[in-house]
Amino acid sequence: MKITDVDVWVVNLPLVNPFTSSFETKTGETRTVVRVRTDAGVEGWGETMWGAPVAAIVRQMVPDLIGTSPFALEGFHRKQHMVPFFYGYLGYAAIAAVDVACWDAMGKATGQSVTDLLGGAVRDEVPITALITRADAPGATAADLPKAMAEHAVRVVEEGGFDAVKLKGTKDCAGDVAILRAVREALPGVNLRVDPNAAWSVPDSVRAGIALEELDLEYLEDPCVGIEGMAQVKAKVRIPLCTNMCVVRFEDFAPAMRLNAVDVIHGDVYKWGGIAATKALAAHCETFGLGMNLHSGGELGIATAAHLAVVSSTPVLSRAIDSMYYLHADDIIEPLHLENGRLRVPSGPGLGVSVDEDKLRHYAGVNDRDGDLTG
């Protein structure tokens, strides 16, 4: 079985509500979608973060893919190993789009789910984290914001059945602490997290971290910049530290371990360059006694299905994962169903999802009209 064609689309899909972090507010997501076709009539679908820049990198890879087998992933990764050196995150994301499409094709060709190809399921359902941001309390004054955010968090947990809540923090660390105190009072039993996306200084991270210790956070994610900064915070704060920003490639792992900078690492199929790379990260975390979870970059259904397959087949991924999936207003597949705060892992061949090509073309047309969404 050989790859004969590779198609690439860039799509824009709306979010249900605006989503605010410490560096942006966005109302939709731009994603790159890839299809590989083979001479055996088998198709494989992949999806990755970002738009036109990543799509351009994927198209540069196409000549190297034509005539090769989707099973030959080691050779593909070896041939493209310099792409992340030149393009960074964009390079990893482009490689992952093709990687996931090939895993989907391999599963369909063999009649097996990607979960089974990865070793089989250790869980059939994956818990999802409720994500809350200050955009969820429009019009609230600074004084009223903690109460408004806590009330919103209660509604989200009651409606969705979530066991974990994550606040996307801002540069206002004192305000974030106040919000978290209110959420903890309203939801004493929920697993609670905060992610300022490295917006706090080291001194502010230490101050806020000590203030938050009484709230029994599951972890504090990327309060400040860099491995060195995280190590300084970890030396003074008893809350476990998680990162999706200072350990983002395997070259970062050893320095982080030497400095005792983190307790939990967020992997991501699309930021780490594919499914096997994410599984390798899980092995690293288990070997060094670290926790692991998954980051969300705004995945639609194809990418979410790939994340679910990885979580389903990886014992160390036992926490509620980050996923913005439930925040999208639509999808390019028949939507995955969220029930009791969990997504069921698709069980069909490959990723187990089917692409609605009419919707794919529609949302590609939206991107043609509006360009990539940046906020």
N, C-alpha and C positions, 0 to 999 in steps of 0.2 A: 504494500500500500504506500503510495507516494503522494505528496502534496502537489496539487496542480494549480491551485489559485489561492490567493489571499486577498480578502476584501476588508476595507477599513472604513468605519464611519465615526463621526464625532457627533454626539447627541447632547442636547440640553433638556433637562427635566426639572419641573418646579418642585419646591418643597412645600409642605403643608403650611408652615409658618416660617418667618425669618429665623435664622440661626446665627447667634452672636458668639464670638470668641474674643480673646484679648487682642486680636489683630484684624478681624474682619466681621462683617455681617453679610450673610448671603441668603438669597431667596430661591436658589436653584443650584443644580450640579451640572457640570460638564464632564462627560465621560467618553472614553474612546472604546469602541467595540470592534472586535476582529473576528472574522470567520475564515477558517482554513477548509478548503475542499480537497478531496482526494480522488484518485482514479478508481477507488472502490465504491464511490458514491457516498462515502461517509463525510459528514461535516462536523467540525468542532468550533465551538464558540468561546471567545474570551472577551473580557472587559477590564478596563483599567482606569486609573485616575488621570485627570487632566485631558486636554483636548488637542488642539492643532499641533503643538510641539511634539507631543508623544506620538500622535498619528504619523507625523513626518518621519520620526525615527523608525517606527514599524515599517513604513513603506520602504525605507532604505534597506531593511532586512529581507524584503521579499525575494530578491534574486538568490539569496543564500538558502531560502526555504524551498523554493520550487525544485521538485525532483527528490526531496529527502523524505524520510518516513517520520510521521508524527511521533513514533516510538523512539526516535533517535535524539532524545532530549539532551543527553550528556554532550553529544557532538554539537548540538545547537548552542548550548550554554558556553562551551569552550570557544566556539567560533566568535561568539558575541561578548566575550569576557571583558573587552576594553570599552564597550559601550557605556557602562556606568562610570568609568574613569573620565570619559569626555563629557558625559551628560548628567552625571549625578543621579538624583531621584528620578528625573525624566527617563534616563536610561534603564534603571531598574523597572520602572513602570512599563516601558515599552516591551522589555523582555518578558515581563510577567503576562502581558496580554497574549503573546504567542504561546507561552508556556501553558497557560490555562486552556487555551483553545486546543492544544495538542493533547492534554490530559482528557478533555472532553471527547476528542476524536478516538483516543485509545480506549476509553470506556465504551463508547458506542460500537467500536469495531469488535470488542471482545464480549459485549453484552454484560459488562460489569459496571457498577457505580465507581466513581472516583474514590469514594470512601473505601470500597473493597480493594481497589488497586493499591491504596495506601496502607492496607493492613487490617481493614475491617473496623466496624463500629464499636466503640466503647460507650457511646451514648447516642441515642436516636433523636433527642431534642437538645437544643442549645439555648440557655438563658441569655437574654439580651438586657443591656443596661438602659435605663431611662435617662436620656440626656436633657438637662435643663440649662437654659441660658437666660440672661437678663432680657432678651427679646420676648420672653414668655410673660413678662409683666409690663407691658407697654403703659406708659403714663404714670407709673408708680414713682413717687418721690423717693429720695435717698432714705428718708426716715421710714417710709412704708414698704420699701423694697424687700427686706427680709421676710416680713409677714406675707406679702404677695407671692413671693417665690415659694415659700413653704406651702401655701395654699395650692399653688399650681402643682407642686411636687406631689401633694396628697392626691389631687385629682388624677394625675398621670398614673400613679401607682395603682389607684383603685380601678381605673378604666382599663389599664393594660396588664395588671397582674405582675408587675415587675418586682424583683427582689433586690435590685441594685439601682442606685441613683447616682449620677455624676453631674456635678456642676462644672460648666465651662467657665473658668475664672477669668478675671480681667486684671488690669494694672492696679485696680483698687483692692489691694489685699485685705485691708481692714473691712471693707464692705463685703468681700467674699467670706470672711470669717463670720461676720454677722449673719449672712444668708445661711451658711452651713449650720450655725447654732440653731437658727429657727427651723431649718429642715430636720435636724436631728430631734428637736423637741417634738415636732409634729409626726415624725416617722422613727420612733426609737429602735425598731427592729430591722430597718433596711440597711444593706451594705452601702456605705456612703463614701464617695470619692470626690476629688476636685482636681481640675487640670487648668492651671493658668497659662499653659503654653509658654513657659519660661519668661513670663512677664514680670516676675518679682526679682528684686535684687537678692543677693545672698543674705544680708542682714534682715531684710523683710521676710524672707523665706524662713529663717530661723525663728523670728518673732512670731510669725503666723503659725508655723509648725508647732511651737510650744503651746500657743493658745488653743490649737486644735486637738491636742493630745487627749483631752477629756472627752472628745466626741467619738472616740473609737473608730476613726476612719479606716476603711479597708486599705487604702494607700493614698499618698500624696503624689500626684503625677507632674513631673517637670515643673517644679515651682520656679527654677532659675536656669540659667544658661550653663551648659557644659558639664563634662565629667568632673572637673576640678571643683566647680561650684556645688554640684550635687554632693560630692564627697564632704565638703565643708558642712553642708546642711545635715547630712546623715550622721555626722559625728556628734551633733547637738540635739537632734530631734528623734523621738522614739517612734514616730509613725513610719511604716515602711515607705520607701521611695520607689516610684515607678517611672520609667522613661519610655518615650517614643521619639525623643529628640536628641539625646546625647549618645545613645547606643543604637545606631541606625544601619550599621554594616558590620561584618564580622571583624574587621580591623579595629573596631571600637571595643570589642568584648574584653580582651585582655587588659587594656588600661583601666576599664571600669572595675574589673575584678581586683586588680592590684591596689586601687585606691578605695575599694569597698564603697563604691558610689551609689549602687542601686540594689534593690531587693526584688523588683519585678520588671521584666522587659516586655514591652508591647511589640509583638511581631505584626506583620502585615504582608500578605502574599504579594501585594503590588509595590510596596516600598522596599521589600527585600529581594525582589526579582524572581518570584515563582514559588510553586508549591513545595518542591524539594528543599529549597533554601529555607523556607519557613519551618519545615519539619526538622531540618538541621539545627535551626535556632532553638527549637524545643529540646533537642538532645543536649545542646550546650547548657541550657537553663537547668535541666534535670541533673546534669553532671556536676554543676557548681552549686546546686541547692537553691537556685533562684525560682521565683514564681514566674509565670508567663501569662500573658493575655493577648488579645488582638485589638489593634487600633482600627478605627474606621475612617476611611477617606471619602465617604459618601457613596458606598457601593450600591449599584442597582442589583437586579435579580441574578444576573449571571455571576457577577463577582461575589455576591453574598452566598450563592450556592457553593462556590469554591471555598470560601471561608468556612462554611458549615461542614464541608467534607473534611477539611483539615482539623477542625475542632472535634468532629465526631471520631476521628481516628487517632487522636493525640491525647493520652491520659493527662498530661500536665496542664492542658487547657481546660481547667475545671471551673473557672470563674465565669460570671456573666460577661460576655464579650461586649465591646463597644460596637454598635451598629447604628448607622443613620437610616437603615432601610425603611423602618416604619414611619420615618418623617417625610418620605417622598409622596407626592400626590399621585403618581402613576408609575408604571414600569414598562419595560419592553418585553417582559415575559408575563405569563399568567402569574399574578402576584403570589408570593409566598405568604402563608397565613400565620399571623402572630396570635398565639393563644396562651393565656396565663404567663405572659412575659417570655414566651419561648417560641423559637422557630423550629419546625420539624425538619430534619435533614432529608432532602430529596433522595429517593431510593432507586430511581430509574437508571438506565445506562448512562455513562458519562456523568455530567453534572446533574442530570435528572430534570432539566428545565427545557422548555421549548420557547423559542424566540418568536414574538409576534412581529413579522417583518413589516406589516403596515404601520405599526407604531414606531418601529425602528426608523422607517423612512420619514415618518411625520416629525419625529424629534430631531432627526438629522437635518430636516428642512428648517426647523427652528434655529439650529446652530448656524446653518447657512445664512439665515436672515439676521440673526442677532450677534453672531460671533461667540467666542468662548466666554463663559460667565466667570468673572473675577471677584465678585462680591455680591 
